[in-house]
Amino acid sequence: MSVNFRRMTEELEEKYLSPFAQLSQNSRGRLREEIECDVRTAYQRDRDRIIHSKSFRALKEKTQVFIVKDDFFRTRLSHTLETSQIARTIARALKINEDLVEAIALGHDLGHTCFGHSGEEVLHKITGDFKHNHQSLRIVDELESDGKGLNLTYEVRDGILNHTGEKLPITLEGKLVKLIDTITYLCHDIQDSISAGILQKENIPNSFIEVLGDTHSKRINTFVMDVIEETSKQLKAGNEVKIYQSNRITDITKQLREFMFKSVYNGDICLKEKEKATFIVKTLFNYFKENPDRMPVEYYQRLQKDSLERAITDCIAGSTDSYAIKLFQQIFVPSPG
């Protein structure tokens, strides 16, 4: 008889993980029932499906913050990997399900559009209802695997959907990814902003440096240690099962976010690039609305099932920066000769 490695891992989870952890064997299941794997747990399978998806590969050429960037600036993929790594470190320390954390973290931004939040904002204005977290869920449920979806577990789907917005994920693992997503982008956006010349080190308020540290690694370490220590303390005291930060770090996180929006995200350089991205997305959307047969074939075929607006939205949301620019050039820029 072959060894069931999945069951061995599940037994280790029962023995080792915190009582607050989500055990793989206790998943609420998938949209469609499947025969379980003999090697991987349910959440390990979800992680693998996300990593091997077309949408995950596309993240490497989707904007994080800076549309005009060199090879060393973060993309949506590097942000996703950093979020996953930091969240996994904390998950291991808290003895919660690291595989579930990894799957949610790797899948949380699959629905981000080309040109980052600029693309998201213009699609929302056009359609009246576009949010990247809802698009991420649509991708894993319906669009991937030639329209069959990835058939992920309930807990991973919930974590992906609720990684942003007011509603909290149902698992402690999902709650962790939600917080770490914010911490990760704040920290690496400081570093990229300095590299881009948008921020100078001396522009960063001393109050942030005194609390968080004067380097990227120190800031990450401060956040990580605070989450581990504060969450451990609060859960041990019998308080609400969630992820905690100390009051001091909570306040500084809010102040840092406000500073970054004022100085970087809504700064002159980002706004100039946002205008260009907005023009490309809006122009492509209107063109495909008048010429649906000119959409890439995989999205044109979706018209058998979806509305024209839905198919165009999926097309633009699924495009990388370079692919959207290429489409724009093919349609609107004359070819030499």
Residue frames as qw, qx, qy, qz and C-alpha x, y, z in Angstrom:
[[0.000, 0.889, 0.458, 0.000, 0.00, 0.00, 0.00],
 [0.393, 0.509, -0.035, 0.765, 1.35, 3.46, -0.93],
 [0.311, -0.363, -0.476, 0.738, 1.96, 6.01, 1.81],
 [0.033, 0.850, 0.437, 0.291, -0.61, 8.79, 2.08],
 [0.449, 0.046, -0.211, 0.867, 1.66, 11.79, 2.65],
 [0.220, -0.527, -0.190, -0.799, -1.28, 14.18, 2.71],
 [0.716, -0.578, -0.341, -0.193, -2.73, 12.44, 5.71],
 [0.719, -0.187, -0.301, 0.598, 0.65, 12.50, 7.45],
 [0.182, 0.282, -0.030, 0.942, 0.81, 16.28, 6.95],
 [0.468, -0.568, -0.287, -0.614, -2.73, 16.67, 8.25],
 [0.791, -0.455, -0.379, 0.153, -1.81, 14.71, 11.38],
 [0.537, -0.006, -0.197, 0.820, 1.22, 16.97, 11.90],
 [0.115, -0.475, -0.139, -0.861, -1.05, 20.01, 11.60],
 [0.671, -0.581, -0.363, -0.283, -3.35, 18.58, 14.29],
 [0.794, -0.330, -0.293, 0.418, -0.40, 17.98, 16.57],
 [0.525, -0.029, -0.049, 0.849, 1.64, 21.12, 15.95],
 [0.043, 0.479, 0.258, 0.838, -0.59, 24.02, 14.92],
 [0.128, -0.029, 0.437, -0.890, -2.31, 26.49, 17.23],
 [0.198, 0.464, 0.836, -0.216, -5.96, 25.88, 18.19],
 [0.259, 0.720, 0.144, -0.628, -6.68, 29.11, 16.29],
 [0.032, -0.356, 0.702, 0.616, -5.26, 27.73, 13.03],
 [0.787, 0.322, -0.011, -0.526, -7.37, 26.53, 10.12],
 [0.545, -0.240, 0.790, 0.145, -6.60, 22.84, 9.63],
 [0.212, 0.272, -0.670, -0.657, -6.43, 21.62, 6.04],
 [0.099, -0.194, -0.971, -0.099, -8.67, 18.63, 6.76],
 [0.065, 0.578, 0.650, -0.490, -11.38, 20.98, 8.08],
 [0.030, 0.116, -0.359, -0.926, -11.77, 22.97, 4.88],
 [0.548, 0.384, 0.405, -0.623, -15.32, 23.74, 3.86],
 [0.675, 0.262, 0.659, 0.202, -14.42, 22.26, 0.49],
 [0.162, -0.158, 0.486, 0.844, -14.46, 23.33, -3.14],
 [0.518, 0.291, -0.047, -0.803, -17.12, 24.55, -5.54],
 [0.856, 0.207, -0.359, -0.311, -16.87, 21.15, -7.24],
 [0.812, -0.444, 0.376, -0.050, -15.91, 17.99, -5.37],
 [0.536, 0.630, -0.561, -0.023, -12.61, 16.38, -6.27],
 [0.936, -0.168, -0.243, 0.190, -10.66, 13.29, -5.30],
 [0.354, -0.901, 0.239, 0.074, -8.05, 14.39, -2.77],
 [0.515, 0.662, -0.528, 0.135, -4.34, 14.25, -3.53],
 [0.914, -0.268, -0.259, 0.157, -2.25, 11.58, -1.80],
 [0.636, 0.111, -0.204, 0.736, 0.69, 13.96, -1.37],
 [0.091, 0.239, -0.094, 0.962, -0.55, 17.53, -0.94],
 [0.064, 0.478, 0.673, -0.561, -3.09, 19.01, 1.44],
 [0.290, 0.784, 0.543, 0.081, -6.01, 20.99, 0.03],
 [0.038, -0.964, 0.018, 0.263, -4.25, 24.33, 0.57],
 [0.420, -0.445, 0.595, 0.521, -0.97, 23.10, -0.91],
 [0.450, 0.390, 0.720, 0.356, -2.90, 22.11, -4.01],
 [0.147, 0.934, 0.320, -0.069, -4.48, 25.56, -4.19],
 [0.277, -0.786, 0.311, 0.457, -1.06, 27.18, -3.91],
 [0.458, -0.132, 0.714, 0.512, 0.25, 25.08, -6.81],
 [0.368, 0.645, 0.637, 0.207, -2.75, 25.83, -9.00],
 [0.014, 0.970, 0.100, -0.222, -2.29, 29.56, -8.48],
 [0.362, -0.627, 0.483, 0.493, 1.45, 29.47, -9.19],
 [0.404, 0.038, 0.778, 0.480, 0.90, 27.57, -12.45],
 [0.338, 0.758, 0.536, -0.157, -1.91, 29.86, -13.62],
 [0.449, 0.534, 0.288, 0.656, -1.67, 32.25, -16.55],
 [0.185, -0.918, -0.167, -0.309, -2.86, 35.13, -14.38],
 [0.682, -0.662, 0.100, 0.294, -0.04, 34.58, -11.87],
 [0.683, 0.052, 0.301, 0.664, 2.58, 34.69, -14.62],
 [0.222, 0.759, 0.314, 0.525, 1.07, 37.93, -15.93],
 [0.430, -0.879, -0.157, 0.134, 1.76, 39.68, -12.63],
 [0.677, -0.264, 0.162, 0.668, 5.43, 40.05, -13.55],
 [0.258, 0.193, 0.335, 0.885, 4.51, 42.74, -16.10],
 [0.214, -0.800, -0.478, -0.294, 1.79, 44.54, -14.21],
 [0.121, 0.602, -0.259, 0.746, 2.52, 47.83, -12.47],
 [0.454, -0.426, -0.639, 0.451, 2.82, 48.00, -8.71],
 [0.100, -0.809, -0.255, 0.521, 3.20, 51.80, -8.39],
 [0.036, -0.673, 0.342, 0.655, 5.57, 53.12, -11.04],
 [0.798, 0.537, 0.240, -0.132, 4.49, 52.68, -14.65],
 [0.540, 0.737, -0.348, 0.209, 7.79, 54.00, -16.00],
 [0.733, -0.602, 0.313, -0.039, 10.27, 51.84, -14.15],
 [0.290, 0.594, -0.747, -0.072, 13.63, 50.16, -14.42],
 [0.711, 0.022, -0.694, -0.112, 14.22, 46.47, -13.84],
 [0.317, 0.050, -0.743, 0.587, 14.72, 46.94, -10.11],
 [0.409, -0.151, 0.200, -0.878, 11.34, 48.45, -9.25],
 [0.380, 0.119, 0.864, -0.310, 8.62, 46.23, -7.84],
 [0.377, -0.091, -0.620, -0.682, 6.01, 44.74, -10.10],
 [0.748, -0.287, 0.036, -0.597, 2.75, 43.22, -8.98],
 [0.900, 0.034, -0.432, 0.042, 4.50, 39.84, -8.94],
 [0.450, 0.255, -0.569, 0.639, 7.36, 40.89, -6.67],
 [0.377, -0.362, 0.274, -0.807, 4.86, 42.55, -4.34],
 [0.885, -0.162, -0.198, -0.389, 2.90, 39.29, -4.22],
 [0.801, 0.118, -0.508, 0.293, 6.01, 37.25, -3.41],
 [0.160, 0.335, -0.496, 0.785, 7.11, 39.67, -0.69],
 [0.612, -0.323, 0.104, -0.714, 3.63, 39.63, 0.86],
 [0.925, -0.061, -0.343, -0.149, 3.69, 35.83, 0.83],
 [0.636, 0.220, -0.552, 0.492, 7.13, 35.58, 2.41],
 [0.077, -0.347, 0.431, -0.829, 6.46, 38.06, 5.22],
 [0.740, -0.246, 0.004, -0.626, 3.06, 36.53, 5.98],
 [0.892, 0.026, -0.452, 0.018, 4.54, 33.02, 6.03],
 [0.369, 0.314, -0.588, 0.648, 7.23, 34.10, 8.49],
 [0.368, -0.277, 0.357, -0.812, 4.58, 35.39, 10.89],
 [0.857, -0.091, -0.228, -0.453, 2.32, 32.39, 10.31],
 [0.746, 0.130, -0.606, 0.243, 5.10, 30.02, 11.30],
 [0.129, 0.261, -0.565, 0.772, 5.81, 31.98, 14.47],
 [0.538, -0.151, 0.233, -0.796, 2.12, 32.03, 15.41],
 [0.201, -0.028, 0.979, -0.024, 1.74, 28.34, 14.50],
 [0.630, 0.475, 0.306, -0.533, -1.12, 28.93, 12.10],
 [0.818, 0.286, 0.478, 0.145, -1.51, 27.28, 8.68],
 [0.215, -0.569, 0.403, 0.684, 1.41, 28.48, 6.56],
 [0.272, 0.162, 0.801, 0.508, 0.12, 26.73, 3.42],
 [0.104, 0.788, 0.607, 0.003, -3.21, 28.51, 3.63],
 [0.159, -0.831, 0.021, 0.532, -1.45, 31.84, 4.18],
 [0.293, -0.313, 0.609, 0.668, 0.77, 31.22, 1.16],
 [0.247, 0.427, 0.792, 0.359, -2.13, 30.30, -1.13],
 [0.028, 0.891, 0.422, -0.166, -4.13, 33.40, -0.18],
 [0.234, -0.748, 0.205, 0.586, -1.11, 35.68, -0.50],
 [0.318, -0.134, 0.698, 0.628, -0.14, 34.32, -3.92],
 [0.152, 0.497, 0.774, 0.362, -3.68, 34.68, -5.25],
 [0.053, -0.692, -0.477, 0.539, -4.80, 37.94, -3.67],
 [0.085, 0.672, -0.132, -0.724, -3.79, 40.29, -6.53],
 [0.433, 0.139, 0.783, 0.424, -4.51, 38.13, -9.59],
 [0.252, 0.760, 0.592, 0.091, -7.31, 40.51, -10.58],
 [0.165, -0.727, 0.051, 0.665, -5.22, 43.67, -10.65],
 [0.623, 0.755, 0.200, -0.029, -5.36, 45.42, -14.00],
 [0.639, 0.329, 0.048, 0.694, -2.61, 46.72, -16.22],
 [0.134, 0.571, -0.083, 0.805, -1.14, 49.99, -14.92],
 [0.226, -0.069, -0.709, 0.664, -1.93, 49.19, -11.29],
 [0.056, 0.554, 0.643, -0.526, -4.52, 51.21, -9.42],
 [0.181, 0.388, -0.223, -0.876, -4.78, 53.65, -12.33],
 [0.284, -0.019, -0.817, -0.502, -6.25, 50.88, -14.48],
 [0.153, -0.393, -0.871, 0.253, -8.54, 49.80, -11.67],
 [0.064, 0.490, 0.329, -0.805, -9.86, 53.32, -11.15],
 [0.288, 0.279, -0.392, -0.828, -10.69, 53.95, -14.80],
 [0.293, -0.147, -0.903, -0.278, -12.43, 50.57, -15.17],
 [0.091, -0.454, -0.743, 0.483, -14.47, 51.37, -12.07],
 [0.165, 0.442, 0.061, -0.879, -15.48, 54.75, -13.53],
 [0.311, 0.150, -0.649, -0.678, -16.49, 53.19, -16.84],
 [0.411, -0.199, -0.871, -0.183, -18.38, 50.18, -15.48],
 [0.492, -0.572, 0.019, -0.656, -19.52, 51.60, -12.14],
 [0.830, -0.436, 0.265, -0.225, -18.41, 48.48, -10.31],
 [0.817, 0.358, -0.398, 0.215, -14.87, 47.17, -10.68],
 [0.481, -0.758, 0.413, -0.153, -12.75, 46.05, -7.74],
 [0.394, 0.535, -0.745, -0.053, -9.57, 44.05, -8.15],
 [0.289, -0.201, 0.869, -0.348, -10.42, 41.66, -5.30],
 [0.740, 0.330, 0.381, -0.446, -13.72, 40.73, -6.97],
 [0.641, 0.626, -0.377, -0.236, -11.84, 40.28, -10.25],
 [0.010, 0.474, -0.870, 0.133, -9.30, 38.05, -8.49],
 [0.544, 0.052, 0.750, -0.372, -12.13, 35.79, -7.33],
 [0.737, 0.539, 0.065, -0.402, -13.68, 35.81, -10.80],
 [0.374, 0.636, -0.661, -0.136, -10.35, 34.72, -12.27],
 [0.087, -0.278, 0.938, -0.186, -9.93, 31.72, -9.96],
 [0.550, 0.231, 0.659, -0.458, -13.61, 30.77, -10.17],
 [0.665, 0.605, 0.353, -0.260, -14.41, 31.30, -13.85],
 [0.430, 0.843, -0.237, -0.220, -11.68, 32.59, -16.15],
 [0.149, -0.599, 0.779, 0.112, -8.63, 30.43, -15.55],
 [0.374, -0.059, 0.922, 0.083, -8.15, 27.01, -17.17],
 [0.095, -0.120, -0.700, -0.698, -10.11, 27.90, -20.30],
 [0.484, -0.328, -0.191, -0.788, -13.18, 28.96, -18.35],
 [0.725, -0.285, -0.627, -0.015, -13.22, 26.10, -15.86],
 [0.384, -0.818, 0.213, -0.372, -11.55, 28.04, -13.05],
 [0.261, 0.470, -0.783, 0.314, -9.09, 26.69, -10.51],
 [0.767, -0.390, -0.448, -0.243, -11.74, 25.24, -8.17],
 [0.230, 0.383, -0.612, 0.652, -10.01, 26.49, -5.02],
 [0.347, -0.389, -0.789, 0.326, -11.09, 25.83, -1.45],
 [0.194, -0.866, -0.421, -0.186, -13.58, 28.06, 0.32],
 [0.534, -0.728, -0.079, 0.423, -10.98, 29.45, 2.73],
 [0.471, -0.116, 0.343, 0.804, -8.56, 30.53, -0.01],
 [0.098, 0.582, 0.543, 0.596, -11.37, 32.08, -2.05],
 [0.348, -0.868, -0.352, 0.029, -12.61, 33.94, 1.04],
 [0.552, -0.552, 0.071, 0.621, -9.10, 35.23, 1.80],
 [0.367, 0.167, 0.456, 0.793, -8.64, 36.44, -1.76],
 [0.053, -0.726, -0.529, -0.436, -12.01, 38.20, -1.86],
 [0.414, -0.880, -0.222, -0.068, -11.68, 39.88, 1.54],
 [0.703, -0.098, -0.106, 0.696, -8.00, 40.82, 1.52],
 [0.096, 0.076, -0.001, 0.992, -9.17, 44.41, 1.01],
 [0.410, -0.487, -0.427, -0.642, -12.32, 46.26, 2.03],
 [0.424, -0.507, 0.340, -0.670, -14.19, 46.38, 5.30],
 [0.944, -0.179, -0.035, -0.274, -15.11, 42.71, 5.61],
 [0.257, -0.619, 0.741, -0.034, -12.59, 40.44, 7.33],
 [0.565, 0.198, -0.773, -0.212, -11.71, 36.97, 6.07],
 [0.834, -0.412, -0.141, -0.339, -13.14, 34.11, 8.12],
 [0.907, -0.114, -0.236, 0.329, -9.76, 32.56, 8.97],
 [0.450, -0.807, 0.132, 0.358, -6.92, 33.95, 11.05],
 [0.616, -0.051, 0.486, 0.618, -4.68, 33.15, 8.09],
 [0.284, 0.685, 0.468, 0.481, -6.76, 35.37, 5.81],
 [0.258, -0.955, -0.139, 0.038, -6.75, 38.16, 8.37],
 [0.612, -0.512, 0.281, 0.533, -2.96, 37.95, 8.49],
 [0.501, 0.261, 0.499, 0.657, -2.59, 38.33, 4.71],
 [0.053, 0.885, 0.393, 0.243, -4.95, 41.31, 4.75],
 [0.372, -0.899, 0.062, 0.220, -2.72, 43.20, 7.19],
 [0.627, -0.348, 0.435, 0.545, 0.59, 42.12, 5.68],
 [0.485, 0.595, 0.463, 0.444, -0.51, 43.21, 2.20],
 [0.033, -0.981, -0.110, -0.157, -0.69, 46.80, 3.50],
 [0.563, -0.725, 0.284, 0.275, 2.54, 46.60, 5.49],
 [0.726, 0.027, 0.474, 0.497, 4.40, 45.14, 2.52],
 [0.424, 0.687, 0.340, 0.482, 3.41, 47.76, -0.03],
 [0.204, -0.978, -0.003, -0.035, 4.03, 50.65, 2.36],
 [0.628, -0.590, 0.370, 0.347, 7.55, 49.42, 3.10],
 [0.642, 0.078, 0.518, 0.560, 8.62, 48.56, -0.42],
 [0.291, 0.839, 0.346, 0.305, 6.99, 51.65, -1.92],
 [0.310, -0.916, 0.148, 0.206, 9.20, 53.80, 0.32],
 [0.622, -0.337, 0.528, 0.470, 12.24, 52.00, -1.05],
 [0.517, 0.442, 0.567, 0.465, 11.11, 52.28, -4.69],
 [0.065, 0.967, 0.239, 0.064, 10.15, 55.94, -4.24],
 [0.399, -0.784, 0.313, 0.357, 13.66, 56.73, -3.05],
 [0.594, -0.050, 0.628, 0.500, 15.15, 54.78, -5.99],
 [0.366, 0.676, 0.538, 0.346, 12.88, 56.71, -8.38],
 [0.292, 0.121, -0.054, 0.947, 13.96, 60.04, -6.93],
 [0.311, -0.668, -0.447, -0.507, 10.44, 60.88, -5.79],
 [0.625, -0.777, -0.063, -0.048, 11.43, 60.76, -2.14],
 [0.349, 0.595, -0.570, 0.446, 14.71, 61.66, -0.50],
 [0.589, -0.220, -0.707, 0.324, 15.67, 59.89, 2.70],
 [0.151, -0.072, -0.391, 0.905, 15.62, 63.21, 4.49],
 [0.405, -0.219, -0.276, -0.844, 11.98, 63.71, 3.37],
 [0.623, -0.329, -0.705, -0.082, 10.83, 60.78, 5.51],
 [0.410, -0.765, 0.086, -0.489, 9.55, 62.18, 8.83],
 [0.125, 0.454, -0.777, 0.418, 11.79, 61.39, 11.81],
 [0.653, -0.182, 0.437, -0.591, 8.77, 60.00, 13.68],
 [0.936, 0.231, -0.136, -0.229, 8.62, 57.10, 11.21],
 [0.574, 0.504, -0.586, 0.269, 12.35, 56.42, 11.36],
 [0.201, -0.463, 0.639, -0.581, 12.43, 56.53, 15.17],
 [0.774, -0.074, 0.405, -0.481, 9.68, 53.92, 15.46],
 [0.931, 0.320, 0.085, -0.156, 10.21, 51.74, 12.38],
 [0.741, -0.258, 0.386, 0.485, 13.91, 52.08, 11.56],
 [0.113, 0.773, -0.246, -0.574, 16.02, 53.77, 8.90],
 [0.072, 0.299, -0.825, -0.474, 16.23, 50.92, 6.36],
 [0.690, 0.001, -0.421, -0.588, 13.77, 48.71, 4.51],
 [0.614, -0.023, -0.782, 0.108, 14.82, 45.57, 6.38],
 [0.101, -0.026, -0.639, 0.762, 14.55, 47.26, 9.77],
 [0.478, 0.005, 0.039, -0.877, 11.07, 48.53, 8.99],
 [0.734, -0.019, -0.577, -0.359, 9.90, 45.08, 7.92],
 [0.484, -0.002, -0.783, 0.391, 11.43, 43.51, 11.02],
 [0.140, -0.034, 0.440, -0.887, 9.73, 46.06, 13.30],
 [0.659, -0.008, -0.165, -0.734, 6.32, 45.29, 11.78],
 [0.713, 0.043, -0.690, -0.113, 6.88, 41.52, 11.89],
 [0.323, 0.021, -0.752, 0.574, 8.02, 41.42, 15.50],
 [0.305, -0.035, 0.296, -0.905, 5.16, 43.67, 16.60],
 [0.729, -0.014, -0.335, -0.596, 2.50, 41.49, 14.93],
 [0.654, 0.024, -0.747, 0.114, 3.95, 38.29, 16.39],
 [0.210, 0.012, -0.665, 0.717, 4.31, 39.65, 19.91],
 [0.373, -0.004, 0.199, -0.906, 1.02, 41.55, 20.07],
 [0.735, -0.014, -0.437, -0.518, -1.08, 38.79, 18.48],
 [0.565, 0.009, -0.788, 0.245, 0.46, 36.13, 20.72],
 [0.033, 0.006, -0.573, 0.819, -0.24, 38.25, 23.79],
 [0.507, 0.012, 0.023, -0.862, -3.85, 39.05, 22.86],
 [0.747, -0.004, -0.564, -0.352, -4.77, 35.48, 21.89],
 [0.450, 0.020, -0.785, 0.425, -3.18, 34.11, 25.04],
 [0.130, 0.024, 0.458, -0.879, -5.30, 36.57, 27.05],
 [0.222, 0.427, 0.869, -0.116, -8.44, 35.15, 25.44],
 [0.227, 0.557, 0.040, -0.798, -9.29, 38.20, 23.35],
 [0.731, 0.561, 0.119, -0.369, -10.94, 38.23, 19.92],
 [0.749, -0.053, 0.533, 0.390, -9.32, 35.87, 17.42],
 [0.490, 0.865, 0.075, 0.071, -7.71, 38.26, 14.97],
 [0.708, 0.200, -0.094, 0.670, -4.31, 39.66, 14.02],
 [0.308, -0.913, -0.197, 0.180, -3.08, 42.45, 16.28],
 [0.493, 0.470, -0.182, 0.709, -0.67, 45.34, 16.16],
 [0.357, -0.426, -0.461, 0.692, 0.32, 47.42, 19.16],
 [0.102, 0.905, 0.359, -0.205, -1.35, 50.82, 19.46],
 [0.221, -0.725, 0.309, 0.574, 1.92, 52.56, 18.68],
 [0.280, -0.113, 0.765, 0.569, 2.49, 50.61, 15.46],
 [0.250, 0.647, 0.717, 0.073, -1.18, 50.91, 14.44],
 [0.020, 0.915, 0.144, -0.377, -0.93, 54.68, 14.69],
 [0.207, -0.597, 0.506, 0.586, 2.35, 54.87, 12.79],
 [0.369, 0.205, 0.825, 0.376, 0.96, 52.60, 10.03],
 [0.211, 0.823, 0.525, -0.056, -1.97, 54.97, 9.53],
 [0.087, -0.883, 0.125, 0.444, 0.34, 58.01, 9.48],
 [0.350, -0.328, 0.691, 0.541, 2.72, 56.32, 7.05],
 [0.371, 0.468, 0.763, 0.248, -0.14, 55.43, 4.69],
 [0.124, 0.929, 0.291, -0.192, -1.37, 59.05, 4.72],
 [0.236, -0.732, 0.382, 0.511, 2.17, 60.28, 4.06],
 [0.397, -0.065, 0.778, 0.483, 2.64, 57.92, 1.10],
 [0.329, 0.688, 0.636, 0.116, -0.66, 58.90, -0.51],
 [0.020, 0.960, 0.082, -0.268, 0.16, 62.60, -0.22],
 [0.224, -0.742, 0.480, 0.411, 3.83, 62.39, -1.22],
 [0.233, -0.235, 0.854, 0.401, 3.91, 59.50, -3.68],
 [0.316, 0.382, 0.862, 0.105, 0.66, 57.93, -4.87],
 [0.217, 0.875, 0.432, -0.024, -1.03, 61.29, -5.50],
 [0.342, -0.623, 0.224, 0.667, 2.22, 63.10, -6.29],
 [0.382, 0.714, -0.196, -0.553, 2.94, 64.86, -9.59],
 [0.066, 0.414, -0.845, -0.332, 5.04, 62.08, -11.15],
 [0.236, 0.183, 0.950, -0.087, 2.51, 59.33, -10.49],
 [0.400, 0.637, 0.418, -0.510, -0.38, 61.54, -11.61],
 [0.286, 0.629, -0.437, -0.575, 1.31, 62.28, -14.95],
 [0.058, 0.180, -0.956, -0.225, 1.76, 58.59, -15.65],
 [0.306, 0.362, 0.796, -0.377, -1.78, 57.95, -14.44],
 [0.431, 0.618, 0.024, -0.657, -3.10, 60.29, -17.14],
 [0.286, 0.437, -0.735, -0.433, -1.37, 58.26, -19.85],
 [0.046, 0.031, 0.995, -0.081, -2.57, 54.94, -18.45],
 [0.368, 0.470, 0.561, -0.573, -6.11, 56.25, -18.10],
 [0.428, 0.572, -0.268, -0.647, -6.13, 57.39, -21.72],
 [0.212, 0.274, -0.897, -0.276, -4.95, 53.98, -23.01],
 [0.124, 0.198, 0.937, -0.261, -7.46, 51.98, -20.93],
 [0.384, 0.546, 0.373, -0.644, -10.38, 54.27, -21.75],
 [0.383, 0.533, -0.447, -0.608, -9.53, 54.33, -25.46],
 [0.129, 0.141, -0.969, -0.156, -9.20, 50.55, -25.68],
 [0.240, 0.321, 0.811, -0.426, -12.46, 50.02, -23.80],
 [0.441, 0.594, 0.146, -0.657, -14.42, 52.33, -26.12],
 [0.309, 0.459, -0.669, -0.497, -12.82, 50.84, -29.21],
 [0.041, 0.006, -0.999, -0.014, -13.69, 47.25, -28.26],
 [0.342, 0.424, 0.611, -0.575, -17.21, 48.35, -27.41],
 [0.511, 0.622, -0.099, -0.585, -17.61, 49.51, -31.03],
 [0.607, 0.484, -0.598, -0.199, -15.51, 46.68, -32.49],
 [0.770, -0.410, 0.420, -0.252, -15.95, 43.58, -30.29],
 [0.962, 0.262, 0.038, 0.073, -14.56, 41.29, -32.98],
 [0.444, 0.714, -0.387, 0.380, -11.18, 43.04, -32.62],
 [0.590, -0.648, 0.403, -0.264, -10.80, 41.83, -29.03],
 [0.015, 0.400, -0.916, -0.013, -8.32, 38.99, -28.41],
 [0.563, -0.067, -0.689, -0.451, -10.12, 35.80, -29.37],
 [0.339, -0.178, -0.859, 0.340, -10.30, 34.29, -25.88],
 [0.093, 0.312, 0.451, -0.831, -12.33, 37.28, -24.68],
 [0.427, 0.141, -0.371, -0.813, -14.41, 37.59, -27.86],
 [0.465, -0.110, -0.859, -0.186, -15.51, 33.99, -27.33],
 [0.081, -0.210, -0.733, 0.642, -16.69, 34.92, -23.82],
 [0.354, 0.067, -0.069, -0.930, -19.56, 36.84, -25.48],
 [0.527, -0.160, -0.764, -0.336, -21.36, 33.50, -25.76],
 [0.519, -0.411, -0.692, 0.288, -21.66, 33.63, -21.98],
 [0.305, -0.513, -0.315, 0.738, -20.98, 37.19, -20.80],
 [0.243, 0.923, 0.248, -0.164, -22.08, 40.69, -21.71],
 [0.604, 0.641, -0.042, 0.471, -19.89, 42.80, -23.98],
 [0.162, -0.863, 0.266, -0.399, -18.94, 45.12, -21.11],
 [0.818, -0.477, 0.317, -0.051, -17.97, 42.16, -18.93],
 [0.905, 0.225, 0.154, 0.328, -15.81, 40.64, -21.68],
 [0.370, 0.777, -0.131, 0.493, -14.01, 43.93, -22.35],
 [0.452, -0.788, 0.294, -0.296, -13.42, 44.41, -18.63],
 [0.922, -0.244, 0.280, 0.111, -11.92, 40.92, -18.35],
 [0.759, 0.508, 0.050, 0.404, -9.75, 41.61, -21.38],
 [0.145, 0.822, -0.223, 0.504, -8.29, 44.86, -20.05],
 [0.633, -0.667, 0.312, -0.238, -7.98, 43.60, -16.47],
 [0.953, -0.090, 0.244, 0.154, -6.12, 40.54, -17.74],
 [0.630, 0.693, -0.085, 0.339, -3.69, 42.55, -19.85],
 [0.655, -0.353, -0.082, 0.663, -0.15, 43.31, -18.74],
 [0.022, -0.806, 0.035, 0.590, 1.14, 46.86, -19.15],
 [0.148, -0.383, 0.659, 0.631, 3.17, 45.91, -22.22],
 [0.220, 0.331, 0.877, 0.271, 0.29, 43.98, -23.83],
 [0.131, 0.822, 0.470, -0.293, -2.14, 46.89, -23.35],
 [0.041, -0.734, 0.278, 0.619, 0.39, 49.27, -24.91],
 [0.220, -0.121, 0.828, 0.501, 0.95, 46.80, -27.78],
 [0.234, 0.585, 0.776, 0.036, -2.80, 46.57, -28.44],
 [0.063, 0.867, 0.181, -0.459, -3.07, 50.34, -28.42],
 [0.118, -0.569, 0.522, 0.624, -0.20, 50.69, -30.89],
 [0.269, 0.127, 0.883, 0.364, -1.54, 48.00, -33.22],
 [0.181, 0.709, 0.681, -0.037, -4.94, 49.67, -33.37],
 [0.031, 0.956, 0.225, -0.183, -4.12, 53.38, -33.31],
 [0.242, -0.744, 0.399, 0.478, -0.48, 53.89, -34.34],
 [0.740, 0.620, -0.162, -0.204, 0.36, 53.73, -38.07],
 [0.873, -0.196, 0.308, 0.325, 2.97, 51.14, -39.02],
 [0.107, -0.674, 0.429, 0.592, 6.11, 52.45, -40.74],
 [0.003, -0.222, 0.798, 0.561, 5.86, 51.98, -44.49]]
